[in-house]
Amino acid sequence: MELYVEHAEYLTGRGDLENAETFYDKARTLSQELRINPNTAHRIVATLIERGLLVVRSLTKHWSIPGIRAGYLLGNDRSIAGLAAKQVPWSVSTPTVHAVLACTTPEAAAESAARAARIARWRHALVGGLADRGTEVLASRTSFVLARLGPGTREALREEGVAVRRADTFPGLDGDWVRIAVRPPETAAVLFEALDRIGAG
């Protein structure tokens, strides 16, 4: 446990949680330097939760079910009690209740893990294809990647029938950057072919 506490203190500074950007920068550096495996990472997160970290997840985002405004919160007893004391009434529809129950079963947990593994494979293929074309891609563990395709490339891709999201609205990024959703290899192949045709990368 001392190892986990040491990592937790590294991530949270002097024991107080810092802003999210600094926290994730530290977490990424820690994982890269120490090559932490998932089991160790989970224990570090557990230590952080004991120290006051709150983890918020949205079922709408995770399961792609628009309209289901529900999620969950992980934290220690004191943090949860403090939030509960300030919680305002919130109406929950019958479909939302059923969705929450369905998303918290053992079968749902297994499906979630399978989806995460599948997305990781697709992301690896996407990043590899972009890197093969000399494109700068930021490290990601999500269902999208940030890539520097260069000015005008997003518009050129649109003319080719391929949509990628602009990223110049994100702090610190300009028009050279786009956000690309992680999709199956056959869909990524369409993107790669379009990039090759317009000579981008």
Secondary structure, DSSP 8 states (H G I E B T S, - for coil): -HHHHHHHHHHHSSSS---HHHHHHHHHHHHHHH---HHHHHHHHHHHHHTT--EEEEHHHHHT-TT---EEEE--HHHHHHHHHT-------HHHHHHHHHTTSHHHHHHHHHHHHHHHHHHHHHHHHHHHTT-EE---SSSEEEEE--TTHHHHHHHTT---EE-TTSTT--TTEEEEE---HHHHHHHHHHHHHHT--
